[in-house]
Amino acid sequence: MRRNRRVKIIATLGPAYTGQESIEKLFIAGADVFRINMSHANYDLVRAQHAAIRALETKYSRPIGILADLQGPKLRVGEFAGEKVTLENGAEFRFDQVKTPGDATRVFLPHPPIFEAVEPGHALLIDDGKLRLRVKSKTATEFVTVVEVGGSIASRKGVSLPDSLLPMGALTDKDKLDLEFVLKLGVDWLALSFVQRWEDVAEAAKLVDKRAAIMSKIEKPAALTDLDHIIELSDGIMIARGDLGVELPVQKVPGLQKRITRRSRKAGKPVVVATQMLESMITSPVPTRAEVSDVATAVFEGADAVMLSAESAVGQFPVESIEMMDKVAQEVEHDPLYDAIIHAQRYEPDATGHDAIANAARTIAETLQLAVIVCYTATGSTGLRVSRERPKQPVIALTPVAATGRRLALAWGLHCVLTNEPANQAEMVEKACRISLEEGFAKRGERIIITAGVPLGIAGTTNMVRIAYVGDQPARTV
């Protein structure tokens, strides 16, 4: 099950995907990682999906990543008498803490932290930005707004506050219960929604305790002011453009996408571009030209993965959506401009032995036109360092740890293979050559480059580069 592209595809599973057969179709189409949205999934459904994915791993002998996406704090207005009212432009509208049905002049807002955070001049967005209100005045228990963009507002519609830093964490009580459930079940990545500050990531990290990798979703303007620290504490970053585009002017999102992608890549953290990538394929068998260009831009930019949400979860053409994303990625990566663009974005290695080894492996492989880079990686750090280099050659990540292979399934360019730890350097070279041949990355007579740590079996000791010929065993080294 070798992919003919370096960028990875994340497919969101919906309620219709409960068995191995249905999920297998998405995997064969090109999905490398499956996202389970905890906003909509019950525990029985999650168990069934998890079991089906792990069965696919056994069938295809290929690590598959599972990303559990926590709901995060959902801010919503209270109930309206009659379920719906219309707000006129220029009218005043009050938010308070009185638990009675609202009308055209006021509504209950069941989130005390909002009353602490808002200040005169701050904006409120209702129903994914369809309505915009501006705070005029406030007290401890209510605040008055002026309607700038009016319209119909219904009960329980969502509220966004792009100008306010809310005094609340990214994990709700529901999230903490969901977190413990999916960690005990065994997921590989945990997506943290509505991150505002680095403390949100630190809180989650304590609860997770290295049982999964943490992916911070950048969807709040407040996170942009603390971005470098958030990236530092996270294992990966997701650019959640849907909510980000609601709380910021939409014309700012493309530039932010590029900056976040590059800063994540510089830090060596996998970065995912998500939301509305092939939105029209929810109901159409073909995407728009603009959507194809959107996916292509993320691939040209060197993102580790691109993600499908409703397209695969509830859309009418889930397999076709994944196949289309796969085709676009392959076309981009074979474009004459691709290598030059990726090379122009390459960063100098950090002053560490591990980064120097990864940089040397990429340079040697490109200079000698070797067939493949093979890296032994127990914790995944070596694989990520080689991936950060964005080499022209394919990369095989060999690991004896299933959890490592599954996490690396999301990283750019890594073809992960689970294998036993070699007993000595001779077996290490033989194994690398044999797997390169069996997996179709090298032919007999071609050369490969191997990175590993000596002594073998000790994590974090990557300190060796070896060139070997693929041929009749035992393998010859040079």
C-alpha positions in Angstrom: 0.0 0.0 0.0 2.5 2.6 -1.2 1.3 6.1 -1.9 2.6 7.9 -4.9 2.7 11.3 -3.0 4.5 12.8 -0.1 1.6 14.9 1.4 -0.8 12.9 3.6 -4.6 12.8 3.5 -6.8 12.9 6.6 -10.4 11.7 6.1 -13.1 12.4 8.7 -15.3 9.5 9.5 -19.1 10.0 9.9 -21.8 8.0 11.6 -22.2 5.8 8.5 -18.7 4.3 8.9 -18.9 1.6 11.5 -17.4 -1.4 9.8 -14.1 -2.4 8.2 -15.5 -2.7 4.7 -16.8 0.9 4.5 -13.6 2.4 6.1 -11.4 0.2 3.8 -12.8 1.9 0.8 -11.6 5.3 2.1 -8.2 3.8 2.9 -7.8 2.3 -0.5 -8.8 5.6 -2.1 -5.9 7.3 -0.3 -6.7 8.1 3.3 -3.6 7.9 5.5 -5.2 9.1 8.8 -8.8 8.9 10.0 -10.3 11.7 12.0 -13.1 11.0 14.5 -15.0 14.2 15.4 -15.9 13.9 19.1 -18.6 16.6 18.6 -20.8 14.2 16.8 -19.6 10.7 17.8 -20.9 8.5 20.6 -18.6 6.1 22.4 -20.1 2.9 20.8 -19.5 4.4 17.3 -15.9 5.4 18.2 -15.2 1.8 19.5 -16.5 0.4 16.2 -14.5 2.8 14.1 -11.3 2.2 16.1 -11.6 -1.6 15.8 -12.2 -1.4 12.1 -9.1 0.8 11.5 -6.9 -1.5 13.6 -8.2 -4.5 11.6 -7.2 -2.7 8.4 -3.7 -2.2 9.8 -3.4 -6.0 10.3 -4.8 -6.7 6.8 -2.5 -4.3 5.0 0.5 -4.4 7.3 0.6 -0.6 7.3 0.3 1.8 10.3 -2.8 3.9 10.1 -3.2 7.0 12.3 -6.3 7.9 14.3 -7.0 11.5 15.1 -9.6 12.2 17.8 -10.8 15.8 17.5 -12.2 17.2 20.8 -15.2 19.4 20.7 -13.9 22.3 22.8 -16.0 25.0 24.4 -19.1 25.7 22.3 -20.5 29.2 23.0 -24.2 29.6 22.2 -27.0 32.0 22.9 -30.0 30.9 24.9 -33.6 30.2 23.8 -35.9 32.7 22.1 -39.6 32.8 22.5 -40.9 31.5 19.2 -37.4 30.0 18.5 -36.4 32.9 16.2 -36.3 36.7 16.0 -35.0 39.3 13.5 -32.4 41.9 14.5 -32.4 45.1 12.5 -29.3 47.1 11.6 -28.6 49.8 14.1 -30.8 48.4 16.8 -29.6 47.8 20.3 -29.5 44.2 21.6 -28.7 43.1 25.1 -27.0 39.9 26.4 -27.7 39.1 30.0 -27.7 36.2 32.6 -31.5 36.1 33.0 -32.7 32.6 32.2 -35.9 33.5 30.4 -36.7 33.2 26.7 -35.3 36.1 24.6 -37.0 38.5 22.2 -35.9 41.1 19.7 -34.3 43.2 22.4 -32.4 40.7 24.6 -31.3 37.1 25.1 -29.8 34.9 27.8 -26.1 34.1 27.3 -25.2 31.1 29.5 -21.4 31.7 29.6 -20.2 33.9 32.5 -16.6 34.1 31.2 -17.9 36.1 28.2 -19.2 38.9 30.6 -15.7 39.1 32.1 -13.9 39.3 28.7 -15.9 41.6 26.5 -15.2 45.3 26.5 -16.8 48.2 24.6 -15.8 48.1 21.0 -15.4 44.3 20.9 -17.3 42.4 18.2 -19.7 39.5 18.5 -20.4 37.2 15.6 -23.6 35.0 15.6 -24.3 31.9 13.5 -20.9 31.5 11.8 -20.6 35.3 11.3 -23.9 35.8 9.6 -24.8 38.5 12.2 -22.3 41.0 13.6 -22.8 43.1 16.7 -20.6 45.6 18.5 -20.4 46.0 22.3 -21.6 49.5 23.4 -21.5 49.2 27.1 -21.3 46.6 29.9 -21.8 45.8 33.5 -20.9 42.7 35.5 -24.1 40.9 34.5 -25.0 42.2 31.1 -23.7 44.1 28.0 -25.5 46.1 25.4 -24.5 45.8 21.7 -25.4 47.6 18.5 -26.4 45.5 15.5 -24.0 46.2 12.6 -25.1 43.3 10.3 -28.6 42.1 11.2 -30.8 39.2 10.2 -32.6 36.3 11.7 -31.3 34.7 14.9 -32.5 31.4 16.3 -32.2 29.6 19.6 -28.8 28.0 20.5 -26.9 29.6 17.6 -23.2 29.8 18.0 -21.3 32.9 19.3 -17.8 33.9 18.3 -15.7 36.7 20.0 -12.8 37.6 17.7 -11.6 40.5 19.9 -12.0 38.9 23.3 -9.5 36.6 25.2 -11.9 34.4 27.2 -10.8 33.4 30.7 -11.5 29.8 30.1 -9.4 26.8 29.0 -9.7 24.8 25.8 -11.0 21.7 27.6 -14.5 21.4 28.9 -15.8 18.7 31.3 -17.1 16.8 28.2 -13.6 17.1 26.6 -11.9 15.6 29.6 -14.2 12.6 29.7 -13.8 12.2 25.9 -10.0 12.5 26.3 -9.8 9.7 28.8 -12.0 7.5 26.8 -10.1 7.8 23.5 -6.7 7.5 25.2 -7.7 4.3 26.9 -9.1 3.0 23.6 -5.8 4.0 21.9 -5.7 6.9 19.5 -2.6 8.4 18.0 -3.3 12.1 17.8 -5.6 14.3 19.9 -6.8 17.6 18.3 -7.3 20.4 20.8 -10.0 22.8 19.7 -10.2 26.6 20.2 -6.7 27.0 21.6 -6.1 30.6 22.7 -2.8 30.5 24.7 0.1 28.2 25.4 -1.4 27.4 28.8 -4.2 25.5 27.0 -1.7 23.2 25.4 0.2 22.7 28.7 -3.0 21.8 30.5 -3.9 19.2 27.8 -0.3 17.8 27.9 -0.6 17.1 31.6 -3.8 15.1 31.1 -2.5 13.3 28.0 0.8 12.4 29.7 2.4 11.4 26.3 -0.2 8.8 25.6 -0.9 10.5 22.3 0.4 13.4 20.3 -1.3 16.7 20.7 -2.4 18.7 17.7 -3.3 22.3 18.4 -6.0 23.7 16.2 -5.4 27.4 15.2 -8.9 28.8 14.9 -8.9 31.7 17.3 -7.3 35.1 16.6 -5.9 35.1 20.2 -3.8 32.1 19.3 -1.9 34.1 16.7 -0.4 36.3 19.3 1.1 33.3 21.1 1.7 31.2 18.0 5.4 30.3 18.5 4.9 29.2 22.1 1.9 27.1 21.1 3.9 25.5 18.3 6.7 24.8 20.6 4.5 22.9 23.1 2.4 21.1 20.5 3.3 17.9 18.6 1.5 19.2 15.5 -0.6 22.1 14.3 -3.9 22.2 12.4 -4.9 25.4 10.5 -8.7 25.2 11.0 -9.7 27.8 8.4 -13.4 27.5 8.9 -13.6 29.1 12.4 -10.5 31.2 11.7 -12.3 32.7 8.7 -15.3 33.5 10.8 -13.4 35.4 13.5 -11.1 37.2 11.1 -11.7 38.9 7.7 -11.6 36.1 5.2 -9.0 37.8 3.0 -6.5 37.4 5.9 -6.7 33.7 6.0 -4.6 32.7 3.0 -1.6 34.7 4.2 -2.0 33.4 7.7 -2.2 29.8 6.3 1.2 30.3 4.7 2.8 31.9 7.7 1.5 29.2 10.1 2.6 26.5 7.7 6.1 27.9 7.4 6.6 28.5 11.1 5.4 25.0 11.9 7.7 23.5 9.3 10.6 25.5 10.7 9.9 24.1 14.1 9.8 20.6 12.7 6.1 20.1 13.7 3.6 18.4 11.3 1.1 20.9 10.0 -2.4 20.1 8.6 -4.5 22.4 6.4 -8.1 21.8 7.1 -11.7 22.9 6.3 -13.7 23.4 3.1 -11.0 22.1 0.9 -13.3 20.3 -1.5 -16.6 21.6 0.0 -18.7 21.3 -3.2 -18.0 17.6 -3.3 -20.4 17.1 -0.4 -23.1 17.1 -3.1 -21.1 17.1 -6.4 -18.9 14.4 -7.9 -16.4 17.0 -9.1 -14.9 20.0 -7.2 -14.7 23.6 -8.4 -11.6 24.8 -10.0 -11.0 27.1 -7.1 -11.1 24.2 -4.6 -8.5 22.3 -6.7 -6.3 25.4 -6.6 -6.8 25.6 -2.8 -5.6 22.0 -2.3 -2.7 22.6 -4.7 -1.6 25.7 -2.8 -1.4 23.7 0.5 0.7 21.0 -1.3 3.0 23.5 -2.9 3.5 25.1 0.5 4.8 21.8 1.9 2.0 21.1 4.4 2.3 17.6 5.9 -1.4 16.8 5.4 -4.6 18.1 3.9 -7.9 17.2 5.5 -11.4 16.4 4.4 -14.3 17.1 6.8 -17.9 16.8 5.7 -16.8 15.7 2.3 -15.9 12.3 3.6 -18.0 12.3 6.8 -21.5 12.9 5.4 -20.9 13.8 1.8 -22.5 11.9 -1.2 -19.1 11.3 -2.8 -16.6 10.4 0.0 -14.4 8.0 -2.0 -14.3 10.4 -5.0 -13.3 13.2 -2.7 -10.3 11.3 -1.4 -9.4 10.2 -4.9 -9.6 13.7 -6.2 -7.4 15.0 -3.4 -4.9 12.2 -4.1 -4.8 13.1 -7.8 -4.3 16.8 -7.1 -1.5 16.1 -4.7 0.3 13.8 -7.2 -0.1 16.3 -10.0 1.4 19.1 -7.9 4.3 17.0 -6.6 5.2 16.1 -10.2 5.0 19.7 -11.4 8.3 21.1 -12.7 8.1 24.0 -10.2 7.4 21.8 -7.1 11.0 20.9 -6.2 12.2 24.5 -6.6 9.4 25.9 -4.4 10.0 23.3 -1.7 13.7 23.9 -1.8 13.3 27.6 -1.5 11.3 27.1 1.8 13.9 24.7 3.3 15.4 25.8 6.6 18.9 25.5 8.0 19.2 22.6 10.5 19.3 23.4 14.2 22.7 23.1 15.8 22.1 19.5 17.1 23.6 16.2 16.0 20.2 14.8 15.1 19.4 17.7 12.8 22.9 17.6 11.3 22.5 13.9 10.5 19.0 14.4 8.9 20.4 17.3 6.8 23.4 15.2 5.8 21.2 12.3 4.8 19.1 14.5 2.5 22.1 16.2 1.0 23.9 12.9 0.3 20.8 11.3 -1.1 20.2 14.2 -3.5 23.9 14.6 -4.5 24.4 10.8 -5.2 20.8 10.4 -6.5 20.2 7.5 -4.1 17.0 5.5 -4.4 15.6 6.1 -0.9 16.4 7.4 2.6 15.8 4.8 5.4 15.6 6.0 8.9 15.4 3.8 12.0 13.2 5.7 14.6 11.9 4.5 17.9 10.3 7.7 19.2 9.6 9.2 15.8 11.9 12.2 16.3 14.4 11.0 13.6 11.6 10.5 11.2 10.2 13.9 11.8 13.7 15.5 11.4 14.2 13.8 8.0 10.6 14.8 7.0 11.4 18.4 7.9 14.2 18.4 5.3 11.5 17.7 2.6 14.0 15.5 0.6 13.4 14.7 -3.1 13.9 11.0 -2.3 11.2 8.9 -0.7 11.7 8.1 3.0 11.0 4.8 4.8 10.6 5.1 8.5 11.4 1.8 10.2 10.2 1.5 13.8 9.6 -1.4 16.3 6.9 0.8 18.1 3.4 0.6 16.6 2.4 3.9 18.3 5.3 5.7 16.6 4.4 4.3 13.1 0.8 5.4 13.6 1.8 9.0 14.6 4.3 9.3 11.7 1.5 8.2 9.3 0.6 11.9 9.3 4.1 13.3 8.6 5.1 14.5 5.1 6.9 11.9 2.9 7.2 9.1 5.5 6.4 5.6 4.5 6.1 3.8 7.8 7.0 0.1 8.3 6.8 -1.8 11.6 9.8 -4.1 12.1 11.8 -5.7 14.9 14.8 -3.9 16.2 17.9 -5.2 14.5 20.4 -7.1 16.6 23.5 -5.5 15.1 24.7 -3.1 12.4 24.9 -5.9 9.8 21.3 -6.8 10.3 20.3 -3.2 10.3 21.8 -2.7 6.8 20.3 -6.0 5.6 16.9 -5.2 6.9 16.9 -1.7 5.4 17.9 -3.0 1.9 15.4 -5.8 2.0 12.5 -3.6 3.0 13.4 -1.0 0.4 13.3 -3.7 -2.2 10.1 -5.4 -0.9 8.2 -2.1 -0.6 9.1 -1.1 -4.2 11.3 1.9 -3.3 14.6 0.5 -4.7 15.8 -2.0 -7.3 18.7 -4.4 -7.1 22.0 -2.6 -7.8 20.7 0.8 -6.5 22.0 2.5 -3.5 20.2 3.7 -0.4 21.1 5.8 2.6 20.4 4.7 6.2 20.3 6.8 9.4 20.3 5.2 12.8 21.6 5.4 16.3 24.5 3.5 17.6 24.4 1.7 20.0 21.2 0.2 18.6 18.0 0.1 20.6 18.6 3.3 22.6 16.1 6.1 21.7 17.5 9.6 20.9 20.9 8.5 19.7 20.7 9.1 16.0 24.4 9.5 15.1 25.1 7.4 12.0 24.7 7.6 8.2 25.4 4.5 6.0 25.2 4.1 2.2 24.4 0.5 1.1 23.9 -1.3 -2.2 20.6 -3.2 -2.7 21.3 -6.6 -4.1 21.9 -10.2 -3.2 22.2 -10.5 0.6 24.2 -9.8 2.6 24.0 -6.1 1.7 27.2 -4.4 0.8 28.0 -1.0 2.3 30.1 1.9 1.0 
